[in-house]
Amino acid sequence: MNNTINTLTPNADINVYDPFLPVDENGYYGSFGGAYIPEILHSNIEQLKEAFTEYVNAPDFIAEYEQLLKDYVGRPTPLYYARRLSEKYGTRIFLKREDLCHTGAHKINNAIGQILLAKRMGKQRIIAETGAGQHGVATATVCALMGLECVIYMGATDVARQRPNVERIKMLGAEVRPVESGNKTLKDATNEAIRDWCCNPADTFYVIGSTVGPHPYPQMVARFQSVISHEIKQQLKQQTGRETPDYVIACIGGGSNAAGAFYYFLKDNSVNLIAAEAAGLGVDSGESAATMQLGREGIIHGARTLVMQTDDGQIVEPYSISAGLDYPGVGPLHAYLYESGRSEVIAITDDEALLAAKTLTHLEGIIPALESAHALAVLDQRKFKPDDIVVINVSGRGDKDMETYLSRL
């Protein structure tokens, strides 16, 4: 394989308003997106937009980013033909192995890109939110690599259920700040990270881990994760003679790994895009995180999108067995793709995700993260043709979830 990744410059004339994303200069995807932020952060957001515009196409930035993806992260990650899984489901299934990235998930692709921007902007202190802990680990890892102070906000509930990642973050030299408000999960960690940023706007860079938040974050995260679909196209061409699959499937909470897996296929309607969101105990159970099926248009964490909320606009607390999918909103790109009909959204329950994880482990010897297991569970929900090419993004490895697996399986 050609080791030149070149995801940041898909064509010579590209500017920050990405030709692969349905986004305008104000960060709107249809009616979703924008930047709804307190006055104290306006300067920070403007500086970030300027830096992103300046550096994302700069040859030295691209060279450093791509070298780190290759030599530090271990890209390209394999596109693995899952023979036994394919035999079981009667179709051709390929797994994009983001679980084999350094740190164990796709999150590091974005952490490297944003922290390279932070360094060029002269920021010395990095903050981030995390749910399952993978974004926290990735951010702490890159901060250790580049000698930057790092503070990770994590809901106390997630601190307890993702203990291995908490210890990894601490070993990497970062500070973990447990959040006790709300239901003590990802939403609440994000709230606290935003408060920190408001109090420390001058020296602090907030590394958002998903395609959420005010513009330009959703676009920026999608861009840094686009390496996933770029490699899929190259690898499929080598293995099957064609660049485009029939289906791309990814799990979705905020939407970073799905955005990366969908990115280069968004404008090709021959490729079916399936997003697997977390139904928890059932979409209508009251214990769910099926944001797109349950949500209504609203504003959360600086962007207009689909939000789980009451009639008077109060956030409904989400639930999922997966710490990375229990977010009451979704990235504005994914809200737009869902409402426009470009993507299909399938809600997966806890039990269905656990069964899918068990199936993959027993048939292919790969233990997926609970988040990724939701994407794999689509195989039991949809019927595919024998000659279909189905690519599933395995966004992370299951080491962090072993305690849950052992107690539930």
C-alpha positions in Angstrom: 0.0 0.0 0.0 1.1 3.5 -0.7 1.9 5.0 2.7 1.0 8.6 1.7 -2.2 9.2 3.6 -3.0 12.7 2.2 -6.4 12.9 3.8 -6.2 16.6 4.6 -5.8 17.7 1.0 -8.4 15.8 -1.1 -7.8 18.3 -4.0 -5.5 21.1 -4.7 -8.0 23.9 -4.4 -9.7 22.8 -1.1 -10.4 25.5 1.4 -11.8 25.1 5.0 -15.3 24.8 3.7 -14.9 21.2 2.9 -16.1 19.9 -0.5 -16.8 16.5 1.1 -19.1 17.7 3.8 -22.5 19.4 3.5 -21.4 22.4 5.6 -21.5 26.1 4.9 -19.1 28.9 6.1 -21.1 29.3 9.3 -20.8 25.7 10.2 -24.4 24.7 9.4 -25.4 21.3 8.0 -28.9 22.3 6.8 -30.5 23.7 9.9 -28.1 22.0 12.2 -24.8 23.3 13.5 -23.6 26.8 14.1 -21.8 28.2 17.1 -24.0 29.0 20.2 -21.3 30.1 22.7 -20.9 32.5 25.6 -19.3 35.8 24.8 -16.1 34.9 26.6 -15.4 32.1 24.1 -16.0 34.1 20.9 -12.3 35.1 20.6 -11.2 31.5 21.2 -13.5 30.2 18.5 -12.5 32.8 16.0 -8.8 32.0 16.7 -9.5 28.3 16.2 -11.3 28.9 12.9 -8.4 31.0 11.7 -5.8 28.5 12.8 -7.7 25.6 11.2 -8.1 27.5 8.0 -4.4 28.4 7.9 -2.8 25.1 8.9 -5.1 22.4 7.6 -3.7 22.8 4.1 -0.2 23.9 5.1 2.5 21.5 3.8 4.5 21.4 7.1 1.4 20.7 9.1 0.2 18.0 6.8 3.7 16.4 6.8 3.9 16.3 10.6 0.3 15.0 11.0 0.7 12.3 8.4 4.1 11.2 9.7 2.7 10.8 13.2 -0.3 8.8 11.9 2.1 6.5 10.1 5.0 6.1 12.6 3.3 6.7 15.9 -0.3 5.6 15.5 0.5 2.7 13.1 -1.6 3.7 10.1 -2.8 2.5 7.8 -5.0 0.2 9.9 -5.9 -3.1 8.3 -9.2 -3.7 6.4 -9.7 -7.3 7.4 -12.0 -9.7 5.4 -13.9 -11.5 8.2 -14.3 -14.9 6.6 -16.2 -16.7 9.3 -18.4 -13.7 10.1 -19.1 -13.5 6.3 -20.1 -17.1 6.2 -22.5 -16.7 9.1 -24.3 -13.8 7.7 -24.1 -14.8 4.0 -22.4 -11.6 2.7 -18.9 -10.1 2.3 -17.9 -8.4 5.6 -14.8 -6.3 6.0 -13.7 -4.9 9.4 -11.8 -1.6 9.5 -9.5 -2.2 12.4 -9.3 1.1 14.2 -8.9 -1.0 17.4 -5.3 -1.6 16.2 -4.4 2.1 16.5 -2.0 3.1 19.2 -4.1 3.7 22.4 -6.7 1.2 21.1 -9.2 3.4 19.2 -9.8 5.9 16.4 -9.7 8.8 18.9 -6.0 9.4 18.5 -6.4 10.5 14.8 -8.2 13.6 16.0 -6.2 14.2 19.1 -3.0 14.5 17.1 -4.6 16.9 14.7 -6.1 19.2 17.3 -3.0 19.2 19.5 -0.8 20.1 16.6 -3.1 23.0 16.0 -2.9 23.9 19.7 0.9 24.0 19.6 0.9 26.3 16.6 -1.5 28.6 18.4 0.9 28.8 21.4 -1.4 27.0 23.8 0.3 25.1 26.6 -2.6 23.6 28.5 -5.0 21.0 27.1 -8.4 20.0 28.4 -10.7 17.3 27.1 -13.9 15.4 28.0 -14.2 11.7 27.8 -16.9 9.0 28.3 -15.5 5.6 27.6 -12.0 7.0 28.3 -10.5 6.4 24.8 -10.5 10.1 23.9 -9.0 10.8 27.3 -6.3 8.3 26.8 -5.6 9.6 23.3 -5.4 13.2 24.4 -3.2 12.3 27.4 -0.9 10.3 25.1 -0.4 13.1 22.6 0.2 15.6 25.4 2.8 13.3 26.9 4.4 13.1 23.5 4.5 16.9 23.1 5.1 18.0 26.7 1.8 19.7 27.4 -0.2 20.0 30.5 -3.4 17.9 30.3 -6.6 17.8 32.3 -9.3 15.2 31.5 -12.9 15.6 32.7 -14.8 12.4 33.1 -18.1 11.6 34.7 -17.8 9.8 38.1 -20.0 7.0 36.7 -17.7 6.5 33.8 -14.6 6.7 36.1 -16.0 3.7 37.9 -16.9 1.6 34.9 -13.8 2.5 32.8 -11.2 2.1 35.5 -8.4 0.7 33.2 -8.6 3.8 31.0 -8.6 6.1 34.1 -5.3 4.5 35.2 -3.8 4.8 31.8 -4.6 8.5 31.7 -3.0 9.0 35.1 0.1 7.0 34.1 0.5 9.2 31.0 0.9 12.2 33.4 -2.6 13.8 32.9 -5.0 14.8 35.7 -8.4 13.1 35.8 -11.2 15.3 37.3 -14.3 13.2 38.1 -17.6 15.0 37.6 -20.3 14.5 40.1 -23.1 16.5 38.5 -26.1 15.1 36.5 -25.9 11.4 35.8 -22.1 11.7 36.0 -21.4 10.7 32.4 -20.3 12.2 29.1 -22.7 15.1 29.0 -21.7 16.2 32.4 -18.0 15.9 31.7 -18.5 18.1 28.6 -20.3 20.7 30.7 -17.3 20.9 33.1 -14.8 21.1 30.3 -16.6 24.0 28.8 -16.7 25.7 32.2 -13.0 25.3 32.5 -12.4 26.7 29.0 -14.6 29.8 29.9 -12.4 30.3 33.0 -9.1 29.9 31.2 -9.6 31.1 27.6 -6.1 32.6 27.1 -3.8 29.6 27.6 -6.1 26.6 27.3 -7.1 24.6 24.2 -10.2 22.4 24.4 -9.8 19.2 22.5 -13.3 18.0 21.7 -13.4 14.3 20.9 -16.4 14.0 18.8 -18.2 15.8 16.0 -20.1 17.9 18.5 -19.7 21.4 19.8 -19.6 24.8 18.1 -18.3 25.3 14.6 -15.5 24.5 13.6 -15.3 21.5 15.9 -17.7 19.1 14.1 -16.0 19.8 10.7 -12.5 19.7 12.2 -13.0 16.4 13.9 -14.6 14.8 10.8 -11.7 16.1 8.8 -9.1 14.6 11.1 -11.0 11.3 11.2 -11.4 11.2 7.4 -8.3 9.1 7.2 -10.5 6.1 8.0 -12.6 6.3 4.8 -9.7 7.4 2.7 -7.9 4.1 3.6 -11.0 2.1 3.1 -11.2 3.3 -0.5 -7.6 2.4 -1.1 -7.8 -1.0 0.6 -11.0 -2.1 -1.0 -9.5 -1.3 -4.4 -6.6 -3.5 -3.7 -8.6 -6.4 -2.2 -11.8 -6.3 -4.4 -11.0 -4.2 -7.4 -13.5 -1.5 -6.5 -13.2 1.5 -4.2 -16.7 1.7 -2.9 -18.5 -0.7 -0.6 -22.3 -1.2 -0.7 -22.6 -0.4 3.0 -20.6 1.3 5.6 -21.7 0.7 9.2 -20.5 2.6 12.3 -21.6 3.1 15.9 -22.7 6.7 16.8 -22.8 8.7 20.0 -21.5 12.1 19.1 -20.4 10.7 15.8 -16.6 10.9 15.3 -15.8 7.4 14.1 -18.9 7.4 11.9 -18.0 10.7 10.4 -14.5 9.4 9.6 -15.9 6.1 8.1 -18.6 8.0 6.0 -16.6 11.0 5.0 -15.3 10.1 1.5 -18.6 8.3 0.7 -21.0 11.1 1.7 -21.7 12.3 -1.8 -21.8 8.9 -3.4 -25.3 7.7 -3.1 -24.4 4.2 -4.2 -22.9 3.7 -0.8 -25.4 3.0 2.0 -24.5 4.6 5.3 -25.8 3.0 8.5 -25.4 4.5 11.9 -25.9 2.3 15.0 -27.0 4.3 18.0 -27.6 3.0 21.5 -31.1 1.9 22.4 -30.0 0.9 25.9 -32.9 -1.1 27.4 -35.1 -0.2 24.4 -36.0 2.9 22.5 -39.2 3.4 24.4 -38.0 2.1 27.7 -37.0 5.5 29.2 -33.5 4.0 29.5 -32.0 4.8 26.1 -29.5 6.9 24.2 -31.2 6.7 20.8 -30.8 10.4 20.2 -31.8 10.6 16.5 -35.0 8.5 17.0 -36.0 10.2 20.3 -34.5 13.7 19.9 -36.0 17.0 18.8 -34.2 20.0 17.4 -32.4 22.0 20.2 -29.1 23.4 21.3 -26.5 21.5 23.3 -22.9 22.3 23.9 -22.7 25.1 21.4 -24.5 23.6 18.4 -28.1 23.2 17.1 -28.8 19.5 16.6 -31.1 16.7 17.7 -31.4 16.5 21.5 -33.2 14.2 23.9 -35.3 16.7 25.8 -38.6 17.2 27.6 -41.4 19.4 26.3 -40.0 22.3 28.2 -36.5 21.8 26.8 -34.8 20.1 29.8 -32.2 17.5 28.8 -33.4 13.9 29.2 -30.6 11.8 30.8 -29.4 9.1 28.3 -28.6 5.5 29.2 -26.4 2.9 27.5 -24.2 0.1 28.7 -21.6 1.8 26.6 -19.8 4.7 28.2 -19.0 6.2 24.8 -22.6 6.3 23.4 -24.7 7.7 26.2 -24.8 11.3 25.0 -28.2 13.1 24.8 -27.3 14.8 21.5 -25.6 13.9 18.3 -23.2 15.8 16.0 -25.0 18.2 13.6 -23.6 16.4 10.5 -25.3 13.2 11.6 -28.5 15.0 12.5 -28.5 16.4 8.9 -27.7 13.0 7.3 -30.5 11.3 9.3 -33.2 14.0 8.6 -32.2 14.2 4.9 -32.4 10.4 4.5 -28.7 10.1 3.5 -28.0 7.8 6.5 -30.1 5.0 8.0 -30.1 4.9 11.8 -30.7 1.6 13.7 -31.1 1.6 17.4 -29.2 -1.3 19.1 -30.1 -2.5 22.7 -27.5 -3.4 25.3 -28.3 -7.1 24.9 -28.0 -7.0 21.1 -24.6 -5.3 21.4 -23.4 -7.9 24.0 -24.4 -10.7 21.7 -22.7 -9.1 18.7 -19.5 -8.8 20.7 -19.6 -12.4 21.7 -20.2 -13.5 18.1 -17.2 -11.5 16.8 -15.0 -12.8 19.6 -15.9 -16.4 19.0 -15.8 -16.3 15.2 -12.9 -14.0 14.5 -10.9 -13.8 17.7 -11.4 -10.0 18.0 -12.8 -8.5 21.2 -14.5 -5.2 20.2 -15.2 -2.2 22.4 -18.8 -2.1 23.5 -19.3 1.0 21.3 -18.1 -1.0 18.2 -20.3 -3.9 19.2 -23.4 -1.8 18.5 -22.2 -1.4 14.9 -21.6 -5.2 14.6 -25.1 -5.8 15.9 -26.6 -4.3 12.7 -25.7 -7.7 11.1 -28.6 -9.2 13.0 -31.0 -6.3 12.1 -30.4 -6.0 8.4 -30.4 -8.6 5.6 -27.5 -8.2 3.1 -27.1 -9.8 -0.3 -24.4 -12.4 -0.9 -22.4 -10.2 -3.2 -22.7 -7.0 -1.0 -19.5 -5.5 0.4 -20.2 -4.5 4.0 -17.6 -2.5 5.8 -18.0 -2.2 9.6 -15.8 0.2 11.5 -14.4 -1.5 14.6 -13.7 1.8 16.3 -12.0 0.4 19.5 -10.8 -2.6 21.3 -12.6 -4.3 24.2 -9.9 -4.4 26.8 -11.5 -1.5 28.7 -14.9 -3.3 28.8 -13.7 -6.7 30.0 -15.3 -6.2 33.5 -18.7 -5.6 31.8 -18.3 -8.5 29.4 -17.3 -10.8 32.3 -20.3 -9.8 34.3 -22.8 -9.9 31.5 -21.7 -12.8 29.2 
